[in-house]
């Protein structure tokens, strides 16, 4: 079929790091960044080329083909690691590549497979495509997801030998591994999420109830990263997340709230921490609660899991201050009229924390009991359609014909276009697939331009239908094909 072949042009690949804005926290005089979203550029290993070799031994001049197959390229796998806390390493080094397979050798020696690359991520990492589509939601230590598969190794000429093609003078090239960009997004895995305005006392509360030691100070946005604490209440053990303070307009990007709202999506219980001793004008527990609820409702249209159905608990904090206790007693009835459970506490003196801890434990236990025996990692599975066409022929506006399909494109990647016999073998495969007949039905004539691949990335042929493909008798000496003589 082919009269000439033009290999595709190669080009440089570029990408940009999606940097998480301004998440930094000083610790011990050294800057430590918390990164919870990053764009990762991934490339699996390429398959090794097959080997074209003929066995040579004394007194056996025609020993036959003995070229081995190429090795398979390494996969890129993302795995949840309990010892990994953030995505900082991928923020610094966003390009990751697995090793390729080795080329086959003579004496029927197959090339070595490439090593798989395992990328460790924190528990609760979501893998997304650049368009926002979720590919995997990874929860639970040891959970793995193969994000990019290595290329298959090319067949050596020993595997390509047939009754008519007894000594192929070519081998197939290895296939390239998957190459793609994905977004890694961390969503904190916690049972309870503390939400509220900046300086409402969330960090103090989690420090008082657990061994967590968050940075605490009396100014807005003291908490710049989510903090996790493990809380024990009787025999129950659960985790609590201190989410950086929300303000009005957080769901639209104001303050730090939008960057961290995703960290409360996995929590089964939301705890509103309300400041009863604030000196800011226009602030009170009821208005603070309504503002935060409005932001959570607005975020429901953006997030993956709605927050409206999560049980709420109201915590009226700072009752150790006389004015704070008076205000808490004043607003408590209104919250209870809305059907909400209310606790009056002081993170400073630990007043009311025991009762709050047991209430949290009861709500977490109820949620856990409602879950199936084992919550599996959410993977997106797209089965390949069965029974569909293996290829399609389409007439383009310039009069050329475009052949698309997984098989033809895969065969192109395996073909060494510097070897005429390999090109002839490609023509045989395409003919057996029925490409010749479909081109004739589409109106192609001798000399028509035929592209295989996509309009943007294809290999171009001149079609000569009078040259019968599939006829092994047309082969010339090793590495040549009479059908391509005089190109």
C-alpha positions in Angstrom: 0.0 0.0 0.0 2.5 2.7 1.0 4.6 4.4 -1.7 6.3 6.9 0.6 6.2 7.6 4.3 6.8 10.8 6.1 7.6 10.4 9.9 5.9 12.8 12.2 7.7 15.9 13.4 8.9 16.0 16.9 8.6 18.9 19.2 9.6 20.1 22.6 7.2 19.5 25.4 6.4 22.2 27.9 4.4 22.5 31.1 3.8 24.8 34.0 3.6 24.1 37.7 0.3 24.8 39.4 1.6 26.4 42.5 -0.5 26.5 45.6 -0.6 30.2 46.7 1.0 31.3 49.8 0.8 28.2 52.0 3.8 28.6 54.3 4.3 28.2 58.0 7.5 28.9 59.9 8.7 26.3 62.3 11.8 26.4 64.3 13.2 29.3 62.3 13.0 27.3 59.0 10.4 27.9 56.4 8.2 24.8 55.8 5.6 24.9 53.0 2.3 23.1 53.0 1.3 22.2 49.5 -2.1 20.7 48.9 -2.5 21.1 45.2 0.0 20.6 42.4 0.1 19.8 38.7 2.3 16.7 38.0 3.8 15.9 34.6 4.1 12.1 34.3 5.7 9.9 31.7 5.8 6.1 31.9 8.7 4.2 30.4 9.0 3.4 26.7 9.0 -0.2 25.6 12.3 -1.5 24.3 12.8 -2.2 20.6 12.8 -5.7 19.3 16.0 -7.2 17.9 16.6 -8.3 14.3 19.2 -11.0 14.4 20.1 -14.2 12.6 21.6 -17.1 14.4 25.2 -17.7 13.3 27.1 -20.9 14.2 29.9 -22.8 12.5 28.6 -25.1 9.8 25.1 -23.6 10.2 25.1 -20.5 7.9 21.3 -20.3 7.9 20.5 -20.7 11.5 17.3 -18.7 11.4 16.1 -15.5 13.2 16.9 -15.3 16.9 16.2 -11.7 17.8 14.6 -11.3 21.2 11.7 -9.0 22.2 12.1 -5.6 23.8 11.3 -5.1 27.5 8.2 -3.4 28.8 8.4 0.2 30.0 7.9 0.9 33.7 4.5 2.1 35.0 3.9 5.2 37.1 1.9 4.3 40.2 0.5 6.6 42.9 0.4 5.1 46.3 -0.9 6.3 49.7 1.9 6.5 52.2 1.1 7.0 55.9 4.4 8.8 56.3 3.8 11.4 53.6 2.1 14.6 54.9 2.0 16.9 51.9 2.6 17.3 48.2 5.6 19.5 48.7 8.1 17.2 47.0 6.0 17.3 43.8 5.7 21.0 44.0 9.5 21.2 43.9 10.0 18.5 41.3 6.8 18.2 39.1 8.4 16.1 36.3 8.5 12.4 37.0 9.5 9.6 34.6 9.7 5.8 34.8 12.6 4.0 33.2 12.2 2.4 29.8 12.5 -1.2 28.8 15.8 -2.5 27.3 16.2 -3.6 23.7 16.1 -7.3 22.8 19.3 -9.1 21.9 20.3 -12.0 19.7 20.2 -15.6 20.9 16.5 -15.0 21.7 17.4 -12.8 24.7 14.5 -10.5 25.7 15.3 -7.0 27.0 14.9 -6.2 30.6 11.7 -4.5 31.7 11.8 -1.0 32.9 11.5 -0.3 36.6 8.1 1.0 37.9 8.0 4.4 39.5 5.9 4.6 42.7 4.9 8.1 43.8 4.0 8.4 47.5 1.1 10.7 48.4 -0.8 11.6 51.6 -4.0 9.8 52.6 -6.9 11.6 51.0 -5.2 12.6 47.7 -7.5 13.0 44.7 -6.0 12.5 41.2 -7.7 14.6 38.6 -7.3 15.3 34.9 -6.6 18.9 33.9 -10.2 19.4 33.1 -11.2 18.6 36.7 -12.4 15.0 36.0 -11.7 12.7 38.9 -9.5 9.8 38.0 -9.0 8.3 41.5 -9.9 9.2 45.1 -7.2 7.6 47.2 -8.0 6.8 50.8 -6.3 4.2 53.0 -2.6 3.5 53.4 -1.3 1.2 50.7 -4.0 2.2 48.1 -2.5 2.3 44.7 -3.5 3.7 41.3 -1.6 3.1 38.0 -1.8 6.6 36.5 0.4 5.9 33.5 1.2 2.6 31.9 4.5 1.7 30.4 4.8 0.9 26.6 4.9 -2.6 25.3 8.2 -3.9 24.1 8.6 -4.5 20.3 8.7 -8.0 19.0 12.0 -9.4 17.7 12.3 -11.0 14.3 12.2 -14.5 15.9 8.6 -13.8 17.0 7.7 -12.3 13.6 8.9 -15.3 11.6 6.2 -17.2 9.6 6.0 -20.0 7.1 6.5 -17.5 4.2 8.5 -14.9 6.1 11.1 -17.3 7.5 13.9 -14.8 8.2 12.4 -11.3 8.8 15.1 -8.6 8.4 13.3 -6.2 10.8 11.8 -6.1 14.3 9.1 -4.0 15.8 9.8 -0.8 17.8 8.8 -0.5 21.4 5.7 1.6 22.1 6.0 4.8 24.0 4.7 4.9 27.5 1.7 7.1 28.6 2.5 10.7 29.0 0.1 13.0 30.7 -0.5 15.9 33.2 -2.5 15.3 36.3 -3.6 17.4 39.2 -2.9 16.0 42.7 -5.3 17.5 45.3 -5.1 16.8 49.0 -8.3 16.6 51.0 -7.7 16.0 54.6 -9.1 12.8 56.0 -10.6 13.7 59.3 -13.8 12.6 61.2 -14.6 16.1 62.5 -13.9 19.5 61.0 -13.7 22.7 63.0 -15.0 25.7 61.1 -15.4 29.3 62.1 -14.0 32.8 61.7 -10.3 33.6 62.2 -9.4 33.8 65.9 -12.6 32.0 67.0 -10.4 29.6 69.0 -10.3 26.6 66.7 -6.5 26.1 67.0 -6.8 26.5 70.8 -9.6 23.9 70.9 -7.7 21.3 68.9 -4.6 21.9 71.0 -6.6 21.4 74.2 -8.3 18.2 73.0 -5.4 16.5 71.4 -1.6 16.4 71.2 -1.5 18.7 68.2 0.5 21.9 68.6 -0.7 24.4 66.1 0.6 28.0 66.0 -1.7 30.2 68.1 -1.8 34.0 68.2 -4.4 36.7 68.5 -4.6 38.0 65.0 -6.4 37.0 61.8 -5.2 34.0 59.8 -2.9 32.6 62.4 -3.6 29.2 61.0 -2.2 29.0 57.5 -2.4 25.2 57.1 -5.0 22.6 58.2 -4.0 21.0 61.5 -4.9 17.4 62.4 -5.3 16.2 66.0 -6.2 12.7 67.4 -8.9 12.9 70.1 -9.8 10.1 72.6 -13.1 10.0 74.3 -13.5 6.8 76.4 -12.7 4.0 74.0 -13.4 6.0 70.9 -10.5 7.5 69.0 -11.2 10.0 66.1 -9.4 12.7 64.2 -10.3 16.4 64.2 -9.2 18.9 61.6 -8.6 22.6 62.3 -9.4 24.4 59.0 -8.0 27.9 58.5 -10.5 30.6 59.3 -13.4 31.4 56.9 -14.7 34.8 56.2 -17.6 36.1 54.2 -16.9 35.6 50.5 -14.5 32.6 51.2 -16.3 30.5 48.5 -15.5 33.3 46.0 -11.8 33.3 46.9 -11.6 35.9 49.7 -9.2 35.2 52.5 -7.8 31.7 52.8 -11.1 29.8 53.0 -11.5 28.7 49.4 -8.0 27.1 49.4 -9.0 24.9 52.4 -12.7 24.3 52.0 -11.9 21.1 50.3 -10.3 19.8 53.5 -13.7 19.5 55.2 -15.4 17.5 52.5 -14.4 14.1 54.0 -15.5 15.1 57.6 -18.6 13.4 58.9 -19.3 16.1 61.4 -19.0 19.9 61.3 -18.3 21.8 64.5 -19.0 25.5 64.4 -16.6 27.2 66.8 -18.2 30.6 67.6 -16.4 33.4 69.4 -18.5 34.8 72.3 -15.9 37.4 73.3 -15.1 39.1 70.0 -14.6 42.8 70.1 -15.1 43.3 66.4 -18.1 45.5 65.6 -21.0 43.8 63.9 -19.9 40.4 65.0 -21.9 38.0 67.2 -22.3 34.1 67.3 -25.5 34.1 65.4 -24.4 36.3 62.5 -21.0 34.4 62.4 -22.9 31.1 62.1 -25.1 32.3 59.3 -22.1 33.7 57.4 -20.2 30.4 57.6 -23.3 28.4 56.7 -23.8 30.6 53.6 -20.2 30.0 52.6 -20.6 26.2 53.1 -23.8 26.2 51.0 -22.0 28.2 48.2 -19.1 25.8 48.2 -21.5 22.9 47.7 -21.9 24.0 44.1 -18.1 23.7 43.7 -17.1 20.7 45.8 -17.4 17.0 45.0 -19.4 16.1 48.1 -22.2 18.3 49.4 -21.9 19.5 53.0 -25.6 20.3 53.6 -26.4 16.9 55.0 -23.5 16.7 57.5 -24.6 16.9 61.2 -23.7 20.2 62.9 -22.6 21.0 66.5 -22.5 24.5 67.9 -19.6 25.3 70.2 -19.8 28.7 72.0 -16.2 29.4 72.9 -14.5 31.7 75.4 -17.1 31.4 78.2 -14.2 31.9 80.7 -14.6 35.6 79.9 -17.6 37.0 81.8 -19.1 38.8 78.8 -18.6 35.7 76.7 -20.5 33.6 79.2 -23.4 36.1 79.2 -23.6 36.2 75.5 -23.4 32.4 75.2 -26.4 32.0 77.6 -28.3 34.6 75.5 -27.8 33.0 72.1 -28.0 29.4 73.1 -31.8 29.1 73.1 -32.0 30.4 69.5 -29.5 27.7 68.3 -31.5 25.1 70.1 -34.7 26.2 68.5 -33.0 25.5 65.1 -32.5 21.9 66.3 -28.8 22.2 66.9 -26.8 20.7 69.8 -25.0 23.5 71.7 -21.9 23.3 74.0 -20.5 26.1 76.0 -16.8 25.7 76.4 -13.5 27.4 77.1 -10.5 26.2 75.2 -8.3 28.1 77.7 -9.7 26.5 80.9 -10.9 23.2 79.3 -14.4 23.8 80.6 -17.0 21.7 78.8 -14.4 19.8 76.7 -15.1 16.4 78.1 -18.8 16.6 77.2 -18.0 17.9 73.8 -15.5 15.1 73.2 -18.0 12.4 74.0 -20.6 14.1 71.8 -18.2 14.1 68.9 -17.3 10.5 69.5 -21.0 9.5 69.4 -21.7 11.3 66.1 -18.5 9.8 64.5 -19.5 6.3 65.7 -23.0 6.7 64.2 -21.5 7.7 60.9 -19.0 4.9 60.9 -21.7 2.4 61.6 -23.6 3.6 58.5 -20.7 2.9 56.2 -20.3 -0.3 54.3 -17.8 -2.9 55.7 -15.0 -1.5 53.6 -15.1 1.8 51.7 -13.2 1.2 48.4 -11.1 3.7 46.7 -13.1 5.5 44.0 -11.6 4.8 40.6 -13.0 5.9 37.3 -13.3 2.9 35.0 -14.1 3.4 31.3 -14.5 0.0 29.5 -13.5 0.0 25.9 -16.6 -0.4 23.7 -17.1 -3.9 22.4 -18.0 -4.5 18.8 -17.2 -1.1 17.5 -15.1 -0.4 14.3 -11.4 -1.0 14.6 -10.7 1.9 12.4 -12.5 4.6 10.4 -11.8 6.3 7.1 -12.8 9.9 6.7 -12.5 12.3 3.7 -10.9 15.6 4.6 -11.6 19.0 3.1 -8.3 19.0 1.1 -9.2 15.7 -0.7 -7.0 13.5 1.5 -8.2 10.6 3.5 -7.7 10.2 7.3 -7.5 6.8 8.9 -8.1 6.7 12.7 -8.2 3.9 15.1 -6.2 2.4 18.0 -4.8 -0.5 16.0 -3.5 1.4 13.0 -1.9 4.1 15.2 -0.4 1.5 17.4 1.1 -0.3 14.4 2.6 3.0 13.2 4.4 3.4 16.5 5.9 -0.1 16.1 7.2 0.4 12.6 10.8 1.3 11.7 10.3 3.5 8.6 14.0 3.3 7.7 13.5 -0.4 6.9 11.5 -1.1 3.7 10.6 -4.6 4.9 9.1 -3.2 8.1 7.1 -0.8 6.0 5.9 -3.6 3.8 4.9 -5.6 6.9 2.8 -2.6 8.0 1.1 -2.6 4.6 0.3 -6.3 5.1 -1.2 -5.7 8.5 -3.3 -2.7 7.2 -4.6 -4.8 4.3 -5.6 -7.7 6.5 -7.5 -5.2 8.7 -9.5 -4.1 5.6 -8.1 -0.6 5.1 -7.7 -1.1 1.4 -11.4 -1.9 0.9 -12.6 1.0 3.0 -10.4 3.5 1.1 -11.8 2.3 -2.2 -15.3 2.6 -0.8 -14.6 6.1 0.3 -13.6 7.1 -3.2 -9.8 7.0 -2.9 -7.9 6.6 -6.2 -4.3 5.9 -7.1 -1.9 8.5 -5.8 -4.4 9.8 -3.2 -2.9 11.2 0.0 -3.7 9.0 3.0 -3.0 10.1 6.6 -2.9 7.6 9.5 -3.3 9.1 13.0 -5.0 12.4 13.7 -5.2 15.6 11.7 -2.6 17.2 14.0 -0.2 14.2 14.3 -0.2 11.7 11.5 2.0 9.9 9.0 1.4 10.5 5.3 1.3 7.9 2.5 0.7 7.9 -1.2 -1.8 5.2 -1.9 -1.1 2.8 -4.8 -4.0 0.3 -4.8 -2.7 -1.6 -7.8 0.2 -2.8 -5.6 -1.3 -5.8 -3.8 -0.6 -5.9 -0.2 -0.4 -9.1 1.8 1.6 -10.9 -0.8 4.6 -12.2 0.9 6.1 -13.3 -2.4 6.8 -9.6 -3.1 9.5 -9.6 -0.5 13.1 -9.1 -1.8 16.3 -9.6 0.1 16.3 -9.1 3.9 15.3 -5.6 4.9 13.7 -4.8 1.5 10.3 -5.1 -0.1 9.9 -5.1 -3.9 6.7 -3.2 -3.6 8.7 -0.2 -2.4 11.4 -0.3 -5.1 11.9 2.9 -7.0 10.4 5.2 -4.3 
